[in-house]
Amino acid sequence: MDTLKGKKAIVTGSSSGIGKAIAYLFAKEGAEVAVTYNSGEDRAKAVLEEIEKSGGKARIYRLNVADEADIERFFAAVEQDFGDIDILVNNAGINGSLTPVEDMTTEQWDNVVKVNLYGPFFCSRAFLQLKKKYGTYKGSRIINITSIHQYINVWGNANYNAAKAGMRNLAYTMALELADRELTVNNIAPGMILTPINERVTSDPEKLKRAEQIIPFHRGGKPEEVANVALFLASAASSYVTGSTYTVDGALSILGPDA
């Protein structure tokens, strides 16, 4: 498995869930991976151990993507350890507040938007500055893990909905800006994936059953099913794909208004 042999990748928020699946698959396919966590160092160490046990290469880093200074510190450390980086996966994210706008505090708004939108901006900017330094734009990749809520809104989730829509347009703008250098920028928009971020549904058997009945596939997605799409977008096979969103949701987002 050498799809990403010789490549170096950053996957933010990769101590669990979708990020973990992407980090593991990238390493399995030959990439050296920077695994990041904000909390849960033990989980990150377990990911590292799993990757190394399978013959892959990785390092773990603590990173708060909402902190601009921490991003600078992180990229300096990664450059020292890896040198140039080929692939950035902006995966780190948190859930919305389930609070209507009229009751939402500025702190609730800021917490979600800082992680889910400022974080990808900070990381993408630092990554692109690294590309400028090395002069290695062509063939490099930025992959944003957004959500079907980049275009489908949910009650009480204005901060999350707005941030994910912002991620979509951030990616599309960067795709335009970088097209002449053949650095591709794409989004993956997952639906209900069975990961810790969806714990308020997945931890309740009745809620999970109701949610899965709505999805045309009648099941939640697996993190590995998102990781497979990320692998395609990170590979040479996607060399002419940029400014796109790949929806991974079992057809949930195309149900229409009568769902």
C-alpha positions in Angstrom: 0.0 0.0 0.0 2.0 2.9 -1.3 -0.6 5.5 -2.4 1.0 8.2 -0.3 4.6 6.9 -0.1 7.0 9.6 0.7 4.3 12.1 1.6 4.0 14.0 4.9 0.6 14.9 6.3 -0.9 16.8 9.1 -4.3 15.6 10.3 -5.8 17.9 13.0 -8.0 16.4 15.7 -6.8 12.9 14.9 -6.9 11.3 18.4 -10.4 9.9 17.7 -13.2 9.6 15.2 -12.8 10.7 11.6 -9.4 12.2 12.2 -8.0 9.0 13.7 -9.3 7.0 10.8 -7.7 9.4 8.3 -4.4 9.4 10.1 -4.3 5.6 10.3 -5.2 5.1 6.6 -2.7 7.7 5.5 0.1 6.1 7.5 -1.0 2.7 6.1 -0.6 4.1 2.6 2.9 5.3 3.3 2.6 8.8 4.6 4.4 10.1 7.7 1.6 11.7 9.8 1.5 14.4 12.4 -1.3 13.4 14.7 -2.8 16.2 16.8 -5.0 16.4 19.9 -6.2 19.2 22.1 -7.3 17.0 25.0 -6.9 13.2 25.5 -3.2 12.7 25.2 -3.7 9.0 26.0 -6.0 8.6 23.0 -3.3 10.2 20.8 -0.6 7.9 22.1 -2.9 5.0 21.4 -3.3 6.2 17.8 0.5 6.5 17.5 1.0 3.0 18.9 -1.6 1.6 16.5 0.1 3.2 13.5 3.6 2.1 14.5 2.4 -1.4 15.2 1.1 -1.6 11.6 4.5 -0.4 10.3 3.6 3.2 9.8 5.3 6.4 10.9 3.8 9.2 12.9 4.4 11.8 15.7 1.9 13.3 18.1 1.5 17.0 19.0 -0.8 18.9 21.3 -2.6 21.6 19.3 -5.4 24.1 20.0 -6.5 25.1 16.5 -8.4 28.1 18.0 -5.2 29.6 19.3 -3.2 31.5 16.6 0.0 31.5 18.7 -0.3 27.7 19.3 -0.7 27.2 15.5 2.6 29.0 15.0 4.3 27.0 17.7 3.0 23.7 16.2 4.0 24.4 12.6 7.5 25.4 13.8 7.8 22.0 15.6 6.4 20.1 12.7 8.8 21.7 10.3 11.7 20.9 12.6 10.6 17.2 12.7 9.3 16.7 9.1 10.6 19.6 7.0 8.1 20.3 4.2 4.5 19.0 4.5 2.5 17.8 1.5 -1.0 17.3 2.9 -3.1 19.3 5.4 -6.4 17.8 6.7 -8.4 20.4 8.7 -10.5 17.9 10.7 -10.5 19.3 14.3 -14.0 20.5 15.3 -16.6 20.8 18.0 -20.4 20.6 18.1 -22.8 23.5 18.2 -24.7 24.8 21.2 -28.3 23.7 20.5 -29.3 27.2 21.5 -31.4 29.6 19.3 -29.7 32.8 18.2 -31.9 35.0 20.5 -30.5 33.1 23.5 -27.0 32.3 22.3 -24.1 34.0 24.2 -21.2 35.6 22.5 -19.0 33.0 24.2 -21.1 30.1 22.7 -20.7 31.7 19.3 -17.0 32.3 19.6 -16.1 28.9 21.0 -17.6 27.1 18.0 -16.5 29.5 15.3 -13.0 29.8 16.7 -12.4 26.0 16.4 -14.4 25.2 13.3 -13.6 28.2 11.1 -10.7 30.2 12.6 -8.8 26.9 13.1 -8.9 25.8 9.5 -8.0 29.4 8.4 -5.0 29.6 10.8 -3.8 26.1 9.8 -4.3 26.7 6.1 -2.4 30.0 6.2 0.5 28.4 8.1 0.6 25.5 5.7 0.6 27.8 2.6 3.4 29.9 4.1 5.4 26.7 4.5 4.6 25.9 0.8 5.8 29.3 -0.2 9.1 28.8 1.8 9.8 25.5 0.1 8.3 26.4 -3.3 6.4 23.1 -3.4 2.8 24.0 -4.1 2.2 21.6 -7.0 0.7 18.3 -5.9 0.1 19.5 -2.4 -3.4 19.1 -0.8 -5.7 20.9 1.6 -8.7 18.8 2.7 -11.4 20.3 4.9 -13.7 18.0 6.9 -16.9 20.1 6.9 -20.4 18.7 7.4 -23.6 18.4 5.5 -24.5 21.4 7.7 -22.4 23.5 5.4 -25.6 23.6 3.3 -28.3 22.1 5.5 -29.2 24.1 8.6 -30.3 22.7 12.0 -32.3 24.5 14.6 -30.2 25.9 17.4 -26.9 25.4 15.6 -26.3 28.8 14.1 -22.7 28.9 15.3 -22.0 25.4 13.8 -24.0 25.9 10.6 -22.3 29.3 9.9 -18.8 27.9 10.7 -19.2 24.9 8.4 -20.6 27.1 5.6 -17.6 29.4 6.1 -15.2 26.4 5.8 -16.8 25.5 2.5 -16.3 29.0 1.1 -12.8 29.3 2.6 -11.9 26.1 0.7 -13.5 27.3 -2.6 -11.7 30.7 -2.3 -8.3 29.0 -1.7 -9.0 26.6 -4.6 -9.3 29.7 -6.9 -6.2 31.4 -5.4 -4.0 28.3 -5.7 -5.3 26.8 -9.0 -2.5 28.2 -11.1 0.0 26.4 -8.8 -2.0 23.1 -8.8 -2.4 22.9 -5.1 -5.8 21.4 -4.7 -8.3 22.3 -2.0 -11.5 20.3 -1.3 -14.1 19.6 1.3 -15.6 16.3 2.6 -19.0 16.8 4.1 -20.0 13.9 6.4 -23.5 13.2 7.6 -24.1 11.2 10.8 -20.8 9.3 11.3 -20.6 7.0 14.4 -17.9 9.0 16.3 -17.6 10.7 19.7 -18.8 14.1 18.3 -22.2 12.5 17.7 -22.3 11.0 21.2 -25.6 12.7 22.1 -27.3 10.6 19.5 -25.1 7.5 19.3 -25.1 7.0 23.1 -28.9 6.7 23.3 -30.2 3.5 21.4 -33.6 5.0 20.9 -32.3 8.3 19.5 -29.8 6.4 17.3 -32.6 4.2 15.9 -34.8 7.2 15.1 -31.9 9.0 13.4 -30.9 5.9 11.4 -34.5 5.4 10.2 -34.3 8.9 8.5 -31.1 8.1 6.7 -31.8 6.3 3.3 -29.0 3.8 4.1 -30.7 3.2 7.5 -27.4 3.4 9.3 -24.8 5.8 10.5 -21.5 6.1 8.6 -18.2 4.6 9.6 -15.1 6.9 10.1 -13.3 4.7 7.6 -15.8 5.6 4.9 -14.8 9.2 5.3 -11.2 8.3 5.4 -11.4 6.5 2.1 -12.6 9.7 0.4 -9.8 11.7 2.1 -7.3 9.2 0.7 -8.6 9.8 -2.8 -8.4 13.6 -2.4 -4.8 13.3 -0.9 -3.6 11.1 -3.7 -2.4 11.7 -7.3 -5.7 10.2 -8.5 -7.4 13.5 -7.7 -4.9 15.8 -9.4 -7.6 17.7 -11.4 -10.1 17.9 -8.6 -10.3 21.2 -6.7 -12.9 23.4 -5.3 -15.3 20.5 -4.7 -17.3 19.0 -1.8 -17.7 15.3 -1.5 -20.7 14.4 0.6 -20.5 11.2 2.7 -23.9 10.8 4.3 -25.8 7.8 3.0 -28.0 10.2 0.9 -29.3 12.0 4.0 -28.8 15.5 2.5 -30.8 14.8 -0.7 -34.0 13.7 1.0 -35.7 17.0 0.4 -38.2 19.0 2.5 -40.5 16.1 3.3 -37.8 14.1 5.2 
